[in-house]
Amino acid sequence: MSDIRLIVGLGNPGPEYQNTRHNAGAMFVESLASRFNCPLKFESKFFGFTGRFTLHGRDIRLLIPTTFMNRSGQAVAALANFYKIDYTQLLVAFDELDFEPGIAKFKIGGSSTQNGIRDIVANLANQREFLRLRIGIGHPGHKGKVTGHVLGKASQAEQEKIDAAIDEAIRCTEILIKQDLVSATQRLHSFKAD
């Protein structure tokens, strides 16, 4: 799982969704691109913004789909199939209701209620054993408030915690690529932004 070749950040396209909680995954990839001076450019055949950089001798591609969240798999499958990237070489970052802001965790496979992840699984012939980065955005406390919560913007205090978790997740992604998933996971899972 440390042979990551494609890192995807999920979100919704358009200015009205920019900096909303649901775009935490896209924020992660934007920050990663900035950190490695990797410009992201729109490529219609991949239904998203893509970039490429080298880290520790590894060729890494970045993708932020410009499809809506529930169609994310279309972009992931298009790029992965074109470059012959296996699902085991995929890292997908997305917002996680079950974690408070300031927490981010890696996870391999499993089920998910997150619509973007569900669509990626469907478009990868039901392969679900890919690496995920779950970025905490907190839960509004009632399921009837979830849509407004994820599509809304975090308070300044919450956003600072989300940003801190994203920064730490970037450092841990470097560890993942340079060393292994165990080392990266141990560090990331012990982090919580104050």
C-alpha positions as CSV (number, residue, x, y, z in Angstrom):
1,M,0.0,0.0,0.0
2,S,3.0,2.4,0.0
3,D,3.2,2.1,-3.8
4,I,0.8,5.0,-4.2
5,R,0.6,6.4,-7.8
6,L,-2.6,8.3,-7.7
7,I,-3.9,10.7,-5.0
8,V,-7.5,11.9,-5.4
9,G,-9.3,14.7,-3.5
10,L,-13.0,14.6,-3.4
11,G,-15.3,17.6,-3.5
12,N,-18.0,19.3,-5.5
13,P,-17.1,21.7,-8.4
14,G,-17.9,25.4,-8.7
15,P,-17.4,28.5,-6.6
16,E,-20.5,27.9,-4.4
17,Y,-18.9,24.7,-3.0
18,Q,-15.4,26.0,-2.6
19,N,-14.1,25.8,1.0
20,T,-17.2,23.9,2.1
21,R,-16.7,21.0,4.5
22,H,-17.6,18.5,1.8
23,N,-14.5,19.7,-0.2
24,A,-12.0,18.7,2.5
25,G,-10.5,16.0,0.2
26,A,-10.1,18.5,-2.6
27,M,-8.5,20.9,-0.1
28,F,-6.0,18.2,0.8
29,V,-4.9,17.6,-2.8
30,E,-4.7,21.4,-3.5
31,S,-2.4,21.7,-0.5
32,L,-0.4,18.7,-1.6
33,A,0.0,20.3,-5.1
34,S,1.1,23.6,-3.6
35,R,3.6,21.8,-1.3
36,F,5.3,20.1,-4.3
37,N,4.9,23.0,-6.7
38,C,2.7,20.8,-8.9
39,P,0.3,22.9,-11.0
40,L,-3.1,21.4,-11.5
41,K,-4.7,21.7,-14.9
42,F,-8.1,20.7,-16.2
43,E,-8.1,17.6,-18.5
44,S,-11.6,16.9,-19.9
45,K,-10.7,13.2,-20.7
46,F,-10.2,12.7,-16.9
47,F,-13.2,14.8,-15.8
48,G,-11.0,16.8,-13.5
49,F,-7.9,18.8,-12.6
50,T,-4.7,16.7,-12.7
51,G,-1.1,17.2,-11.9
52,R,2.1,15.1,-11.6
53,F,5.2,15.2,-9.5
54,T,8.0,13.0,-8.3
55,L,8.5,12.1,-4.7
56,H,11.3,9.9,-3.5
57,G,11.7,8.6,-7.0
58,R,8.0,7.8,-7.3
59,D,5.8,9.2,-10.1
60,I,2.7,10.5,-8.4
61,R,-0.4,11.8,-10.1
62,L,-3.0,14.1,-8.5
63,L,-6.7,14.3,-9.4
64,I,-9.5,16.6,-8.2
65,P,-12.7,15.4,-10.1
66,T,-14.9,18.2,-11.5
67,T,-17.9,15.9,-11.5
68,F,-20.2,16.2,-8.6
69,M,-19.3,14.1,-5.6
70,N,-21.6,11.2,-6.4
71,R,-20.0,10.8,-9.8
72,S,-16.4,10.9,-8.6
73,G,-15.7,7.3,-9.8
74,Q,-16.1,8.4,-13.5
75,A,-12.9,10.6,-13.1
76,V,-11.0,8.1,-11.0
77,A,-11.6,5.2,-13.4
78,A,-10.8,7.3,-16.5
79,L,-7.4,8.3,-15.1
80,A,-6.5,5.0,-13.5
81,N,-7.4,3.0,-16.6
82,F,-5.5,5.4,-18.9
83,Y,-2.3,5.2,-16.9
84,K,-2.8,1.5,-15.8
85,I,-2.9,2.4,-12.1
86,D,-4.2,-0.4,-9.9
87,Y,-6.7,0.2,-7.2
88,T,-4.0,-0.8,-4.6
89,Q,-2.0,2.2,-5.8
90,L,-4.8,4.6,-5.1
91,L,-5.3,7.1,-2.2
92,V,-8.6,8.9,-1.9
93,A,-9.0,11.8,0.5
94,F,-12.5,12.8,1.6
95,D,-14.5,14.4,4.4
96,E,-15.5,12.3,7.4
97,L,-18.6,13.1,9.5
98,D,-17.6,10.6,12.2
99,F,-14.4,12.5,13.1
100,E,-14.2,15.8,14.8
101,P,-12.3,18.6,13.0
102,G,-8.6,18.3,13.6
103,I,-8.5,14.5,13.1
104,A,-7.5,12.6,10.0
105,K,-7.0,8.9,9.6
106,F,-5.9,6.4,7.0
107,K,-8.1,3.3,6.3
108,I,-7.9,0.5,3.8
109,G,-11.2,-0.6,2.2
110,G,-14.4,-1.3,4.1
111,S,-17.8,0.0,3.4
112,S,-18.6,3.7,3.3
113,T,-21.7,5.9,3.4
114,Q,-19.8,8.6,1.6
115,N,-21.3,9.0,-1.9
116,G,-18.0,9.7,-3.6
117,I,-16.4,6.6,-2.2
118,R,-19.4,4.5,-3.2
119,D,-19.2,5.7,-6.8
120,I,-15.5,5.1,-7.0
121,V,-16.0,1.5,-5.8
122,A,-18.8,1.0,-8.4
123,N,-16.5,2.3,-11.1
124,L,-13.6,0.2,-10.1
125,A,-15.5,-3.1,-10.6
126,N,-16.5,-3.2,-6.9
127,Q,-12.8,-3.1,-5.7
128,R,-13.0,-1.4,-2.4
129,E,-9.6,-2.3,-0.9
130,F,-7.9,1.0,-1.8
131,L,-6.4,3.4,0.7
132,R,-8.5,6.2,2.1
133,L,-7.7,9.4,4.0
134,R,-10.7,10.5,6.1
135,I,-10.6,14.1,7.1
136,G,-12.8,15.0,10.1
137,I,-15.5,17.6,9.7
138,G,-17.6,16.7,12.7
139,H,-21.3,15.7,12.8
140,P,-24.1,18.3,13.2
141,G,-25.8,16.0,15.8
142,H,-28.9,15.1,13.8
143,K,-29.1,13.3,10.5
144,G,-31.6,15.8,9.2
145,K,-28.9,18.5,9.4
146,V,-26.1,16.6,7.6
147,T,-26.7,18.0,4.1
148,G,-26.6,21.6,5.3
149,H,-23.6,20.8,7.4
150,V,-21.4,19.2,4.8
151,L,-22.4,21.8,2.1
152,G,-21.7,24.6,4.5
153,K,-18.5,26.3,5.5
154,A,-16.8,25.5,8.8
155,S,-16.3,28.2,11.4
156,Q,-12.9,29.8,11.5
157,A,-11.9,27.8,14.6
158,E,-13.1,24.5,13.0
159,Q,-11.4,25.4,9.7
160,E,-8.1,26.0,11.4
161,K,-8.3,22.5,12.9
162,I,-9.2,21.0,9.5
163,D,-6.3,22.8,8.0
164,A,-3.9,21.5,10.7
165,A,-5.1,18.0,10.1
166,I,-4.6,18.4,6.4
167,D,-1.0,19.7,7.0
168,E,-0.2,16.7,9.2
169,A,-1.8,14.3,6.6
170,I,0.5,15.7,4.0
171,R,3.5,15.0,6.2
172,C,2.2,11.5,6.8
173,T,1.5,10.9,3.1
174,E,5.2,11.7,2.5
175,I,6.1,9.1,5.2
176,L,3.7,6.6,3.5
177,I,5.5,7.0,0.1
178,K,9.0,7.2,1.5
179,Q,8.6,4.4,4.2
180,D,5.4,2.5,4.7
181,L,1.8,2.7,5.8
182,V,2.4,1.5,9.3
183,S,4.8,4.4,10.1
184,A,2.5,6.9,8.4
185,T,-0.6,5.5,10.2
186,Q,1.0,5.5,13.7
187,R,2.0,9.2,13.3
188,L,-1.3,10.4,11.8
189,H,-3.6,8.5,14.2
190,S,-1.8,10.0,17.2
191,F,-2.4,13.6,15.9
192,K,-5.3,15.8,17.0
193,A,-5.3,19.6,16.3
194,D,-5.9,21.7,19.5
